[in-house]
């Protein structure tokens, strides 16, 4: 008995001490996340990517003394235009930056690609594959294997080489990197990251006003609601429920209580309640969609914006973003990195392009409301930059901000009297200029945080230009006998194309393909006729003049093989159309529609653009280290980074370090 | 009921005081230890230890029988039947002490919920304050809310007439016990709002209620009683739920207590000479 007691006592002491120690050491473990800069060379480098920053605007504002930090940086190392990609589209341009290759090497040729098996357009940077093995039980479908999201960008990212050498690297929201690569670099995915509905951002809008005016929406859904006894009931759409045989959209119900007199409302959704006054944005609210009762949920986050209480009820809800603290699909490497950020700075937008320009274009948000929304995004970005700068010790930090790009797209009309949508009474003429000033503040914060041994590079992927007139490439091809339709409707996704009599078609913002025998599913153009036909179409495209003003509409047309190299050249469009300043492909033609007019005024709020001839919209390049390259290009940045860390330029990379003189410049 | 609540709350406050500035896991570990010991003592004196010992011995013996005669189907079936029978007997013997444990355990857990279920507001955090009126003919529009210095009312009142409810959104500005004043015709109700960035504080989302609510009083030890004739039925403040983090996982305090008290109970049963 005595022996037994002794044994129990020792066991008691063991449990009493050991288990709490384990638990407590676990509780303390939260602060043990590795910080960058403990491996590699000790070299320090920060790259800031300001999407869409234009060298001409930057130069002017620097000359006016409005950008002291940019001026300081340009005086220490230099400021040059940075040759962008062909075509100058963000996924293409940032892929050039990431891989040091051109599209023939990384396989991203446009925002939109097409499947030659059915000529159906799809988003170019990632694809989702459902579970290959399933079992059906009644109305339920249970996956036996996991689904998969794949990055379609090929070529090795520069940070993968850095990781292999043990250099601490953080890559924050670089476009064309969803899902993030599987290596030791800390990464949060950027442009290309979907919302919970699998789109690039689908807002919801609830109103009791006439909803007929909201036709053909592409960026969101409008839900008519009734205000009854000062209550509004709505349903928040979520992900497609693939656990159900009929794959319905999942929904979460919510109720809005409205005060009988005051402009204030309470939103009650699941176990959350928020009170908003008119014109107020909520914080992030977690939403859980039940996919399999009691077994499987998918969590997302939304913000509510109470636009108006009366006379009409108007409630905007952001796209359901992936919850970074508990992501339904991985948005970071390592997987818990997004949660670490969320824990430090709070929940944040995770969709690839967080600024909801579609809601502005589709008159759901007004100019000021959209600006407020972008200010929320920018606030989050600044918090996250602060967090990363605080952590940065050595290695590489890349940080991306898309604010200038999005505001330039949406507010060019406010500062350009020649724009068809120009409003001389607009009070927002300085929005774009102010965005540059804000980025100067960001740069100042970075410069203040570094020591003398840190190399800083500031770059943009392309510049900006006005978007005055929209060109319907497919309509032009039809009018010139290169494309034939089965009926007179505009159609979409090429549904009314007579492929047996069509020789060429346009997909994406700058791509033109021949309907080539042996490549396209109903190809008619013999490979031997390819060169002649491309020359013929190119010549005709270059000769187009705008009947409104006599301007040349297309200033340059490239054959893919002239400008691309690498294993994916076979997937490239046959021709890349470089539009003149002020012109761009229409929204309709991009996805395979054939509107009536070849050219029309762009009266939309989306008024600035860069999807034109690359030479017209170069990006910017500044550094605190002397830029010796005469014609630096985006493809030079990957070898530049590698050489800064003592790693030689890798096979397939077409550029050279910007800090070397002999660089010839590449696209 | 109030005196009883005050006494128990006072005891818990006394125990928690040295731990208030520490990570909640420490005080939860202590309470788990106390719960483990209390449960052992109750089990020891309310159960028939001899019969429990016998039932467990029988179960062990029949398990041993299973392994010895695994090729004799008749013996195996008989042993399985006996294992089932003695398991049911064991449960029967354990039932009585479990019933004795339930009441003190419920009281302890209710107290712990008031300490670990929610946390105070932090400066710059907002919360919804709700006031519910009795059906006494008072108009919701007659009620106003004013805030003291360390707190602000951010929204106009949101009235929901068919619920007799008014909501406001408040925002904490400074640490400390801040005060909201509800001006109800014929009455003025002062409500404390706790704003604190660190340390354990007893808070209750149901901040004030009329004393007639026995269940509310029992379930909300931090409740401030309202006079029985008050036109206000209840005032609630949606204090944020407390999050206890262990190895990057957010764990509910109840799970921690459940696991730790079982661990402590089994670890100490020999010391207390208890057969479980």
Interface residues (C-beta under 8 A of the other chain):
Chain A: X4 X5 X7 X8 X9 X11 X12 X14 X15 X16 X19 X20 X23 X24 X26 X27 X28 X29 X30 X229 X230 X257 X258 X259 X260 X262 X263 X264 X265 X266 X273 X274 X275 X276 X277 X336 X339
Chain B: X23 X25 X26 X29 X33 X128 X154 X155 X156 X157 X158 X159 X160 X161 X162 X167 X168 X169 X238 X244 X245 X246 X247 X248 X256 X260 X263 X264 X266 X267 X268 X269 X270 X271 X273
